[in-house]
Amino acid sequence: MANTKQGKQDREELSSLDAAGLQARLDEEKKKQWADRFALGKRQLTNTAELAKTRKRIARIQTYLRQLDLKQETNR
């Protein structure tokens, strides 16, 4: 993320979400990624850096989901 303050806010927001909220956010980001790829193929995407940013947001969300999963496994 270009703006570190915005990136920090995103991380704080993601860390406060539960598994269902993270999954909803993940679905939303994957839809955005699909739309951006489609626009890129049609040569309508003006900011190609959005593809990389979306991919990184997806990875960050998946990391938080995995952390929650591991936390639940250790609590069993």
PyMOL Python script that loads the backbone (N, CA, C, O; Angstrom):
from pymol import cmd

cmd.read_pdbstr("""\
ATOM      1  N   MET A   1       0.835  -1.162   0.000  1.00  0.00           N
ATOM      2  CA  MET A   1       0.000   0.000   0.000  1.00  0.00           C
ATOM      3  C   MET A   1       0.889   1.236   0.000  1.00  0.00           C
ATOM      4  O   MET A   1       1.860   1.332   0.751  1.00  0.00           O
ATOM      5  N   ALA A   2       0.539   2.150  -0.839  1.00  0.00           N
ATOM      6  CA  ALA A   2       1.355   3.340  -0.989  1.00  0.00           C
ATOM      7  C   ALA A   2       1.340   4.184   0.280  1.00  0.00           C
ATOM      8  O   ALA A   2       2.384   4.676   0.710  1.00  0.00           O
ATOM      9  N   ASN A   3       0.189   4.353   0.870  1.00  0.00           N
ATOM     10  CA  ASN A   3       0.060   5.155   2.074  1.00  0.00           C
ATOM     11  C   ASN A   3       0.121   4.224   3.282  1.00  0.00           C
ATOM     12  O   ASN A   3      -0.788   3.418   3.481  1.00  0.00           O
ATOM     13  N   THR A   4       1.166   4.319   4.082  1.00  0.00           N
ATOM     14  CA  THR A   4       1.337   3.398   5.198  1.00  0.00           C
ATOM     15  C   THR A   4       0.256   3.576   6.253  1.00  0.00           C
ATOM     16  O   THR A   4      -0.114   2.618   6.930  1.00  0.00           O
ATOM     17  N   LYS A   5      -0.251   4.793   6.397  1.00  0.00           N
ATOM     18  CA  LYS A   5      -1.313   5.020   7.367  1.00  0.00           C
ATOM     19  C   LYS A   5      -2.580   4.269   6.954  1.00  0.00           C
ATOM     20  O   LYS A   5      -3.259   3.679   7.794  1.00  0.00           O
ATOM     21  N   GLN A   6      -2.892   4.293   5.661  1.00  0.00           N
ATOM     22  CA  GLN A   6      -4.045   3.556   5.151  1.00  0.00           C
ATOM     23  C   GLN A   6      -3.823   2.052   5.304  1.00  0.00           C
ATOM     24  O   GLN A   6      -4.749   1.324   5.661  1.00  0.00           O
ATOM     25  N   GLY A   7      -2.621   1.587   5.040  1.00  0.00           N
ATOM     26  CA  GLY A   7      -2.303   0.172   5.193  1.00  0.00           C
ATOM     27  C   GLY A   7      -2.455  -0.287   6.631  1.00  0.00           C
ATOM     28  O   GLY A   7      -2.942  -1.387   6.892  1.00  0.00           O
ATOM     29  N   LYS A   8      -2.038   0.554   7.560  1.00  0.00           N
ATOM     30  CA  LYS A   8      -2.171   0.224   8.973  1.00  0.00           C
ATOM     31  C   LYS A   8      -3.642   0.143   9.373  1.00  0.00           C
ATOM     32  O   LYS A   8      -4.035  -0.746  10.129  1.00  0.00           O
ATOM     33  N   GLN A   9      -4.447   1.065   8.871  1.00  0.00           N
ATOM     34  CA  GLN A   9      -5.879   1.040   9.163  1.00  0.00           C
ATOM     35  C   GLN A   9      -6.522  -0.224   8.598  1.00  0.00           C
ATOM     36  O   GLN A   9      -7.378  -0.829   9.244  1.00  0.00           O
ATOM     37  N   ASP A  10      -6.108  -0.625   7.382  1.00  0.00           N
ATOM     38  CA  ASP A  10      -6.644  -1.848   6.783  1.00  0.00           C
ATOM     39  C   ASP A  10      -6.291  -3.070   7.627  1.00  0.00           C
ATOM     40  O   ASP A  10      -7.135  -3.937   7.855  1.00  0.00           O
ATOM     41  N   ARG A  11      -5.048  -3.135   8.088  1.00  0.00           N
ATOM     42  CA  ARG A  11      -4.630  -4.275   8.917  1.00  0.00           C
ATOM     43  C   ARG A  11      -5.381  -4.303  10.234  1.00  0.00           C
ATOM     44  O   ARG A  11      -5.783  -5.372  10.693  1.00  0.00           O
ATOM     45  N   GLU A  12      -5.579  -3.136  10.855  1.00  0.00           N
ATOM     46  CA  GLU A  12      -6.327  -3.080  12.115  1.00  0.00           C
ATOM     47  C   GLU A  12      -7.774  -3.513  11.902  1.00  0.00           C
ATOM     48  O   GLU A  12      -8.347  -4.220  12.731  1.00  0.00           O
ATOM     49  N   GLU A  13      -8.354  -3.086  10.796  1.00  0.00           N
ATOM     50  CA  GLU A  13      -9.729  -3.464  10.487  1.00  0.00           C
ATOM     51  C   GLU A  13      -9.835  -4.969  10.263  1.00  0.00           C
ATOM     52  O   GLU A  13     -10.759  -5.608  10.766  1.00  0.00           O
ATOM     53  N   LEU A  14      -8.902  -5.533   9.515  1.00  0.00           N
ATOM     54  CA  LEU A  14      -8.931  -6.973   9.249  1.00  0.00           C
ATOM     55  C   LEU A  14      -8.719  -7.784  10.525  1.00  0.00           C
ATOM     56  O   LEU A  14      -9.344  -8.828  10.709  1.00  0.00           O
ATOM     57  N   SER A  15      -7.848  -7.310  11.396  1.00  0.00           N
ATOM     58  CA  SER A  15      -7.580  -8.072  12.620  1.00  0.00           C
ATOM     59  C   SER A  15      -8.771  -8.049  13.572  1.00  0.00           C
ATOM     60  O   SER A  15      -8.886  -8.911  14.443  1.00  0.00           O
ATOM     61  N   SER A  16      -9.657  -7.069  13.411  1.00  0.00           N
ATOM     62  CA  SER A  16     -10.814  -7.001  14.290  1.00  0.00           C
ATOM     63  C   SER A  16     -11.996  -7.831  13.779  1.00  0.00           C
ATOM     64  O   SER A  16     -12.968  -8.033  14.507  1.00  0.00           O
ATOM     65  N   LEU A  17     -11.921  -8.312  12.537  1.00  0.00           N
ATOM     66  CA  LEU A  17     -13.025  -9.083  11.961  1.00  0.00           C
ATOM     67  C   LEU A  17     -12.965 -10.542  12.404  1.00  0.00           C
ATOM     68  O   LEU A  17     -11.896 -11.066  12.718  1.00  0.00           O
ATOM     69  N   ASP A  18     -14.132 -11.187  12.424  1.00  0.00           N
ATOM     70  CA  ASP A  18     -14.176 -12.615  12.705  1.00  0.00           C
ATOM     71  C   ASP A  18     -14.046 -13.371  11.380  1.00  0.00           C
ATOM     72  O   ASP A  18     -13.886 -12.760  10.323  1.00  0.00           O
ATOM     73  N   ALA A  19     -14.114 -14.690  11.445  1.00  0.00           N
ATOM     74  CA  ALA A  19     -13.901 -15.525  10.261  1.00  0.00           C
ATOM     75  C   ALA A  19     -14.950 -15.242   9.184  1.00  0.00           C
ATOM     76  O   ALA A  19     -14.619 -15.197   7.999  1.00  0.00           O
ATOM     77  N   ALA A  20     -16.195 -15.054   9.578  1.00  0.00           N
ATOM     78  CA  ALA A  20     -17.253 -14.788   8.603  1.00  0.00           C
ATOM     79  C   ALA A  20     -17.033 -13.436   7.911  1.00  0.00           C
ATOM     80  O   ALA A  20     -17.234 -13.308   6.703  1.00  0.00           O
ATOM     81  N   GLY A  21     -16.626 -12.454   8.675  1.00  0.00           N
ATOM     82  CA  GLY A  21     -16.346 -11.136   8.105  1.00  0.00           C
ATOM     83  C   GLY A  21     -15.169 -11.169   7.153  1.00  0.00           C
ATOM     84  O   GLY A  21     -15.191 -10.538   6.097  1.00  0.00           O
ATOM     85  N   LEU A  22     -14.135 -11.915   7.538  1.00  0.00           N
ATOM     86  CA  LEU A  22     -12.968 -12.052   6.668  1.00  0.00           C
ATOM     87  C   LEU A  22     -13.333 -12.786   5.383  1.00  0.00           C
ATOM     88  O   LEU A  22     -12.866 -12.420   4.305  1.00  0.00           O
ATOM     89  N   GLN A  23     -14.158 -13.811   5.490  1.00  0.00           N
ATOM     90  CA  GLN A  23     -14.558 -14.564   4.308  1.00  0.00           C
ATOM     91  C   GLN A  23     -15.377 -13.679   3.361  1.00  0.00           C
ATOM     92  O   GLN A  23     -15.212 -13.749   2.143  1.00  0.00           O
ATOM     93  N   ALA A  24     -16.251 -12.854   3.922  1.00  0.00           N
ATOM     94  CA  ALA A  24     -17.031 -11.933   3.102  1.00  0.00           C
ATOM     95  C   ALA A  24     -16.117 -10.935   2.397  1.00  0.00           C
ATOM     96  O   ALA A  24     -16.299 -10.635   1.217  1.00  0.00           O
ATOM     97  N   ARG A  25     -15.147 -10.433   3.124  1.00  0.00           N
ATOM     98  CA  ARG A  25     -14.178  -9.487   2.544  1.00  0.00           C
ATOM     99  C   ARG A  25     -13.356 -10.153   1.459  1.00  0.00           C
ATOM    100  O   ARG A  25     -13.053  -9.537   0.437  1.00  0.00           O
ATOM    101  N   LEU A  26     -12.987 -11.432   1.679  1.00  0.00           N
ATOM    102  CA  LEU A  26     -12.224 -12.183   0.691  1.00  0.00           C
ATOM    103  C   LEU A  26     -13.033 -12.358  -0.593  1.00  0.00           C
ATOM    104  O   LEU A  26     -12.508 -12.181  -1.692  1.00  0.00           O
ATOM    105  N   ASP A  27     -14.295 -12.701  -0.453  1.00  0.00           N
ATOM    106  CA  ASP A  27     -15.165 -12.855  -1.626  1.00  0.00           C
ATOM    107  C   ASP A  27     -15.277 -11.540  -2.395  1.00  0.00           C
ATOM    108  O   ASP A  27     -15.253 -11.526  -3.626  1.00  0.00           O
ATOM    109  N   GLU A  28     -15.397 -10.452  -1.665  1.00  0.00           N
ATOM    110  CA  GLU A  28     -15.496  -9.123  -2.283  1.00  0.00           C
ATOM    111  C   GLU A  28     -14.225  -8.791  -3.069  1.00  0.00           C
ATOM    112  O   GLU A  28     -14.297  -8.290  -4.191  1.00  0.00           O
ATOM    113  N   GLU A  29     -13.073  -9.071  -2.479  1.00  0.00           N
ATOM    114  CA  GLU A  29     -11.803  -8.781  -3.146  1.00  0.00           C
ATOM    115  C   GLU A  29     -11.596  -9.668  -4.374  1.00  0.00           C
ATOM    116  O   GLU A  29     -11.053  -9.220  -5.384  1.00  0.00           O
ATOM    117  N   LYS A  30     -12.028 -10.926  -4.283  1.00  0.00           N
ATOM    118  CA  LYS A  30     -11.893 -11.816  -5.437  1.00  0.00           C
ATOM    119  C   LYS A  30     -12.784 -11.362  -6.586  1.00  0.00           C
ATOM    120  O   LYS A  30     -12.401 -11.484  -7.749  1.00  0.00           O
ATOM    121  N   LYS A  31     -13.971 -10.838  -6.274  1.00  0.00           N
ATOM    122  CA  LYS A  31     -14.843 -10.302  -7.319  1.00  0.00           C
ATOM    123  C   LYS A  31     -14.200  -9.080  -7.960  1.00  0.00           C
ATOM    124  O   LYS A  31     -14.268  -8.901  -9.176  1.00  0.00           O
ATOM    125  N   LYS A  32     -13.574  -8.237  -7.138  1.00  0.00           N
ATOM    126  CA  LYS A  32     -12.891  -7.060  -7.664  1.00  0.00           C
ATOM    127  C   LYS A  32     -11.734  -7.476  -8.560  1.00  0.00           C
ATOM    128  O   LYS A  32     -11.503  -6.873  -9.608  1.00  0.00           O
ATOM    129  N   GLN A  33     -11.008  -8.508  -8.144  1.00  0.00           N
ATOM    130  CA  GLN A  33      -9.890  -8.989  -8.947  1.00  0.00           C
ATOM    131  C   GLN A  33     -10.385  -9.509 -10.298  1.00  0.00           C
ATOM    132  O   GLN A  33      -9.780  -9.238 -11.335  1.00  0.00           O
ATOM    133  N   TRP A  34     -11.480 -10.251 -10.275  1.00  0.00           N
ATOM    134  CA  TRP A  34     -12.024 -10.776 -11.518  1.00  0.00           C
ATOM    135  C   TRP A  34     -12.443  -9.634 -12.441  1.00  0.00           C
ATOM    136  O   TRP A  34     -12.167  -9.669 -13.640  1.00  0.00           O
ATOM    137  N   ALA A  35     -13.106  -8.626 -11.885  1.00  0.00           N
ATOM    138  CA  ALA A  35     -13.554  -7.487 -12.686  1.00  0.00           C
ATOM    139  C   ALA A  35     -12.361  -6.730 -13.271  1.00  0.00           C
ATOM    140  O   ALA A  35     -12.398  -6.297 -14.422  1.00  0.00           O
ATOM    141  N   ASP A  36     -11.308  -6.575 -12.474  1.00  0.00           N
ATOM    142  CA  ASP A  36     -10.115  -5.880 -12.962  1.00  0.00           C
ATOM    143  C   ASP A  36      -9.433  -6.675 -14.070  1.00  0.00           C
ATOM    144  O   ASP A  36      -8.977  -6.095 -15.056  1.00  0.00           O
ATOM    145  N   ARG A  37      -9.359  -7.989 -13.921  1.00  0.00           N
ATOM    146  CA  ARG A  37      -8.765  -8.820 -14.977  1.00  0.00           C
ATOM    147  C   ARG A  37      -9.587  -8.730 -16.260  1.00  0.00           C
ATOM    148  O   ARG A  37      -9.031  -8.668 -17.356  1.00  0.00           O
ATOM    149  N   PHE A  38     -10.892  -8.722 -16.120  1.00  0.00           N
ATOM    150  CA  PHE A  38     -11.768  -8.614 -17.273  1.00  0.00           C
ATOM    151  C   PHE A  38     -11.561  -7.266 -17.969  1.00  0.00           C
ATOM    152  O   PHE A  38     -11.463  -7.200 -19.194  1.00  0.00           O
ATOM    153  N   ALA A  39     -11.498  -6.198 -17.176  1.00  0.00           N
ATOM    154  CA  ALA A  39     -11.276  -4.864 -17.733  1.00  0.00           C
ATOM    155  C   ALA A  39      -9.909  -4.776 -18.398  1.00  0.00           C
ATOM    156  O   ALA A  39      -9.760  -4.107 -19.421  1.00  0.00           O
ATOM    157  N   LEU A  40      -8.913  -5.441 -17.830  1.00  0.00           N
ATOM    158  CA  LEU A  40      -7.581  -5.442 -18.425  1.00  0.00           C
ATOM    159  C   LEU A  40      -7.612  -6.124 -19.787  1.00  0.00           C
ATOM    160  O   LEU A  40      -6.995  -5.646 -20.739  1.00  0.00           O
ATOM    161  N   GLY A  41      -8.323  -7.229 -19.878  1.00  0.00           N
ATOM    162  CA  GLY A  41      -8.424  -7.940 -21.143  1.00  0.00           C
ATOM    163  C   GLY A  41      -9.121  -7.125 -22.214  1.00  0.00           C
ATOM    164  O   GLY A  41      -8.816  -7.253 -23.400  1.00  0.00           O
ATOM    165  N   LYS A  42     -10.058  -6.285 -21.794  1.00  0.00           N
ATOM    166  CA  LYS A  42     -10.770  -5.432 -22.740  1.00  0.00           C
ATOM    167  C   LYS A  42     -10.048  -4.095 -22.938  1.00  0.00           C
ATOM    168  O   LYS A  42     -10.549  -3.211 -23.634  1.00  0.00           O
ATOM    169  N   ARG A  43      -8.890  -3.957 -22.333  1.00  0.00           N
ATOM    170  CA  ARG A  43      -8.080  -2.738 -22.383  1.00  0.00           C
ATOM    171  C   ARG A  43      -8.828  -1.522 -21.845  1.00  0.00           C
ATOM    172  O   ARG A  43      -8.716  -0.418 -22.379  1.00  0.00           O
ATOM    173  N   GLN A  44      -9.590  -1.746 -20.781  1.00  0.00           N
ATOM    174  CA  GLN A  44     -10.336  -0.660 -20.157  1.00  0.00           C
ATOM    175  C   GLN A  44      -9.802  -0.325 -18.768  1.00  0.00           C
ATOM    176  O   GLN A  44     -10.265   0.626 -18.139  1.00  0.00           O
ATOM    177  N   LEU A  45      -8.836  -1.094 -18.288  1.00  0.00           N
ATOM    178  CA  LEU A  45      -8.271  -0.848 -16.965  1.00  0.00           C
ATOM    179  C   LEU A  45      -7.206   0.237 -17.078  1.00  0.00           C
ATOM    180  O   LEU A  45      -6.212   0.069 -17.785  1.00  0.00           O
ATOM    181  N   THR A  46      -7.417   1.340 -16.384  1.00  0.00           N
ATOM    182  CA  THR A  46      -6.473   2.454 -16.500  1.00  0.00           C
ATOM    183  C   THR A  46      -5.324   2.335 -15.504  1.00  0.00           C
ATOM    184  O   THR A  46      -4.204   2.745 -15.809  1.00  0.00           O
ATOM    185  N   ASN A  47      -5.579   1.785 -14.327  1.00  0.00           N
ATOM    186  CA  ASN A  47      -4.544   1.672 -13.312  1.00  0.00           C
ATOM    187  C   ASN A  47      -4.229   0.191 -13.101  1.00  0.00           C
ATOM    188  O   ASN A  47      -4.901  -0.493 -12.330  1.00  0.00           O
ATOM    189  N   THR A  48      -3.208  -0.287 -13.791  1.00  0.00           N
ATOM    190  CA  THR A  48      -2.875  -1.712 -13.705  1.00  0.00           C
ATOM    191  C   THR A  48      -2.267  -2.086 -12.362  1.00  0.00           C
ATOM    192  O   THR A  48      -2.196  -3.271 -12.038  1.00  0.00           O
ATOM    193  N   ALA A  49      -1.833  -1.126 -11.582  1.00  0.00           N
ATOM    194  CA  ALA A  49      -1.279  -1.407 -10.256  1.00  0.00           C
ATOM    195  C   ALA A  49      -2.353  -1.946  -9.321  1.00  0.00           C
ATOM    196  O   ALA A  49      -2.036  -2.586  -8.318  1.00  0.00           O
ATOM    197  N   GLU A  50      -3.624  -1.692  -9.639  1.00  0.00           N
ATOM    198  CA  GLU A  50      -4.723  -2.193  -8.816  1.00  0.00           C
ATOM    199  C   GLU A  50      -4.723  -3.717  -8.764  1.00  0.00           C
ATOM    200  O   GLU A  50      -5.115  -4.299  -7.752  1.00  0.00           O
ATOM    201  N   LEU A  51      -4.292  -4.366  -9.833  1.00  0.00           N
ATOM    202  CA  LEU A  51      -4.235  -5.831  -9.839  1.00  0.00           C
ATOM    203  C   LEU A  51      -3.302  -6.339  -8.737  1.00  0.00           C
ATOM    204  O   LEU A  51      -3.653  -7.258  -7.997  1.00  0.00           O
ATOM    205  N   ALA A  52      -2.131  -5.747  -8.634  1.00  0.00           N
ATOM    206  CA  ALA A  52      -1.171  -6.164  -7.616  1.00  0.00           C
ATOM    207  C   ALA A  52      -1.683  -5.831  -6.214  1.00  0.00           C
ATOM    208  O   ALA A  52      -1.525  -6.632  -5.292  1.00  0.00           O
ATOM    209  N   LYS A  53      -2.290  -4.664  -6.048  1.00  0.00           N
ATOM    210  CA  LYS A  53      -2.811  -4.280  -4.738  1.00  0.00           C
ATOM    211  C   LYS A  53      -3.916  -5.229  -4.289  1.00  0.00           C
ATOM    212  O   LYS A  53      -3.980  -5.621  -3.124  1.00  0.00           O
ATOM    213  N   THR A  54      -4.780  -5.589  -5.225  1.00  0.00           N
ATOM    214  CA  THR A  54      -5.873  -6.506  -4.896  1.00  0.00           C
ATOM    215  C   THR A  54      -5.320  -7.878  -4.523  1.00  0.00           C
ATOM    216  O   THR A  54      -5.790  -8.507  -3.575  1.00  0.00           O
ATOM    217  N   ARG A  55      -4.327  -8.335  -5.269  1.00  0.00           N
ATOM    218  CA  ARG A  55      -3.714  -9.632  -4.981  1.00  0.00           C
ATOM    219  C   ARG A  55      -3.088  -9.628  -3.589  1.00  0.00           C
ATOM    220  O   ARG A  55      -3.186 -10.619  -2.865  1.00  0.00           O
ATOM    221  N   LYS A  56      -2.455  -8.538  -3.213  1.00  0.00           N
ATOM    222  CA  LYS A  56      -1.842  -8.441  -1.888  1.00  0.00           C
ATOM    223  C   LYS A  56      -2.894  -8.381  -0.779  1.00  0.00           C
ATOM    224  O   LYS A  56      -2.703  -8.954   0.294  1.00  0.00           O
ATOM    225  N   ARG A  57      -4.014  -7.680  -1.044  1.00  0.00           N
ATOM    226  CA  ARG A  57      -5.098  -7.641  -0.056  1.00  0.00           C
ATOM    227  C   ARG A  57      -5.690  -9.035   0.143  1.00  0.00           C
ATOM    228  O   ARG A  57      -6.017  -9.423   1.264  1.00  0.00           O
ATOM    229  N   ILE A  58      -5.825  -9.785  -0.952  1.00  0.00           N
ATOM    230  CA  ILE A  58      -6.336 -11.154  -0.854  1.00  0.00           C
ATOM    231  C   ILE A  58      -5.392 -12.003  -0.010  1.00  0.00           C
ATOM    232  O   ILE A  58      -5.839 -12.758   0.853  1.00  0.00           O
ATOM    233  N   ALA A  59      -4.103 -11.883  -0.254  1.00  0.00           N
ATOM    234  CA  ALA A  59      -3.120 -12.650   0.515  1.00  0.00           C
ATOM    235  C   ALA A  59      -3.159 -12.263   1.990  1.00  0.00           C
ATOM    236  O   ALA A  59      -3.044 -13.126   2.860  1.00  0.00           O
ATOM    237  N   ARG A  60      -3.320 -10.975   2.278  1.00  0.00           N
ATOM    238  CA  ARG A  60      -3.380 -10.523   3.670  1.00  0.00           C
ATOM    239  C   ARG A  60      -4.611 -11.100   4.366  1.00  0.00           C
ATOM    240  O   ARG A  60      -4.527 -11.538   5.513  1.00  0.00           O
ATOM    241  N   ILE A  61      -5.751 -11.102   3.678  1.00  0.00           N
ATOM    242  CA  ILE A  61      -6.976 -11.646   4.259  1.00  0.00           C
ATOM    243  C   ILE A  61      -6.821 -13.140   4.505  1.00  0.00           C
ATOM    244  O   ILE A  61      -7.239 -13.647   5.546  1.00  0.00           O
ATOM    245  N   GLN A  62      -6.224 -13.844   3.553  1.00  0.00           N
ATOM    246  CA  GLN A  62      -6.015 -15.275   3.721  1.00  0.00           C
ATOM    247  C   GLN A  62      -5.079 -15.561   4.898  1.00  0.00           C
ATOM    248  O   GLN A  62      -5.238 -16.566   5.591  1.00  0.00           O
ATOM    249  N   THR A  63      -4.117 -14.687   5.120  1.00  0.00           N
ATOM    250  CA  THR A  63      -3.214 -14.842   6.254  1.00  0.00           C
ATOM    251  C   THR A  63      -3.969 -14.706   7.568  1.00  0.00           C
ATOM    252  O   THR A  63      -3.760 -15.494   8.491  1.00  0.00           O
ATOM    253  N   TYR A  64      -4.844 -13.713   7.658  1.00  0.00           N
ATOM    254  CA  TYR A  64      -5.640 -13.545   8.878  1.00  0.00           C
ATOM    255  C   TYR A  64      -6.582 -14.729   9.088  1.00  0.00           C
ATOM    256  O   TYR A  64      -6.788 -15.165  10.220  1.00  0.00           O
ATOM    257  N   LEU A  65      -7.151 -15.250   8.005  1.00  0.00           N
ATOM    258  CA  LEU A  65      -8.013 -16.431   8.129  1.00  0.00           C
ATOM    259  C   LEU A  65      -7.220 -17.628   8.651  1.00  0.00           C
ATOM    260  O   LEU A  65      -7.706 -18.383   9.493  1.00  0.00           O
ATOM    261  N   ARG A  66      -6.017 -17.791   8.153  1.00  0.00           N
ATOM    262  CA  ARG A  66      -5.175 -18.913   8.591  1.00  0.00           C
ATOM    263  C   ARG A  66      -4.777 -18.747  10.059  1.00  0.00           C
ATOM    264  O   ARG A  66      -4.726 -19.729  10.800  1.00  0.00           O
ATOM    265  N   GLN A  67      -4.498 -17.526  10.477  1.00  0.00           N
ATOM    266  CA  GLN A  67      -4.159 -17.285  11.878  1.00  0.00           C
ATOM    267  C   GLN A  67      -5.327 -17.648  12.792  1.00  0.00           C
ATOM    268  O   GLN A  67      -5.128 -18.249  13.848  1.00  0.00           O
ATOM    269  N   LEU A  68      -6.544 -17.285  12.388  1.00  0.00           N
ATOM    270  CA  LEU A  68      -7.720 -17.659  13.174  1.00  0.00           C
ATOM    271  C   LEU A  68      -7.888 -19.164  13.232  1.00  0.00           C
ATOM    272  O   LEU A  68      -8.235 -19.716  14.277  1.00  0.00           O
ATOM    273  N   ASP A  69      -7.643 -19.833  12.109  1.00  0.00           N
ATOM    274  CA  ASP A  69      -7.751 -21.285  12.039  1.00  0.00           C
ATOM    275  C   ASP A  69      -6.735 -21.951  12.980  1.00  0.00           C
ATOM    276  O   ASP A  69      -7.072 -22.881  13.712  1.00  0.00           O
ATOM    277  N   LEU A  70      -5.509 -21.469  12.950  1.00  0.00           N
ATOM    278  CA  LEU A  70      -4.488 -22.033  13.834  1.00  0.00           C
ATOM    279  C   LEU A  70      -4.794 -21.774  15.300  1.00  0.00           C
ATOM    280  O   LEU A  70      -4.520 -22.618  16.154  1.00  0.00           O
ATOM    281  N   LYS A  71      -5.360 -20.612  15.592  1.00  0.00           N
ATOM    282  CA  LYS A  71      -5.721 -20.277  16.968  1.00  0.00           C
ATOM    283  C   LYS A  71      -6.804 -21.223  17.472  1.00  0.00           C
ATOM    284  O   LYS A  71      -6.774 -21.650  18.626  1.00  0.00           O
ATOM    285  N   GLN A  72      -7.766 -21.550  16.602  1.00  0.00           N
ATOM    286  CA  GLN A  72      -8.830 -22.469  16.989  1.00  0.00           C
ATOM    287  C   GLN A  72      -8.296 -23.880  17.195  1.00  0.00           C
ATOM    288  O   GLN A  72      -8.753 -24.593  18.088  1.00  0.00           O
ATOM    289  N   GLU A  73      -7.326 -24.289  16.369  1.00  0.00           N
ATOM    290  CA  GLU A  73      -6.748 -25.625  16.513  1.00  0.00           C
ATOM    291  C   GLU A  73      -5.995 -25.786  17.827  1.00  0.00           C
ATOM    292  O   GLU A  73      -6.030 -26.850  18.446  1.00  0.00           O
ATOM    293  N   THR A  74      -5.311 -24.719  18.251  1.00  0.00           N
ATOM    294  CA  THR A  74      -4.546 -24.815  19.491  1.00  0.00           C
ATOM    295  C   THR A  74      -5.451 -24.778  20.714  1.00  0.00           C
ATOM    296  O   THR A  74      -5.070 -25.251  21.785  1.00  0.00           O
ATOM    297  N   ASN A  75      -6.652 -24.216  20.559  1.00  0.00           N
ATOM    298  CA  ASN A  75      -7.597 -24.144  21.674  1.00  0.00           C
ATOM    299  C   ASN A  75      -8.366 -25.433  21.878  1.00  0.00           C
ATOM    300  O   ASN A  75      -9.061 -25.579  22.883  1.00  0.00           O
ATOM    301  N   ARG A  76      -8.260 -26.357  20.966  1.00  0.00           N
ATOM    302  CA  ARG A  76      -8.988 -27.629  21.079  1.00  0.00           C
ATOM    303  C   ARG A  76      -8.331 -28.580  22.026  1.00  0.00           C
ATOM    304  O   ARG A  76      -8.824 -29.691  22.227  1.00  0.00           O
TER     305      ARG A  76
END
""", "prot")
cmd.dss("prot")
cmd.show_as("cartoon", "prot")
cmd.util.cbc("prot")
cmd.orient("prot")
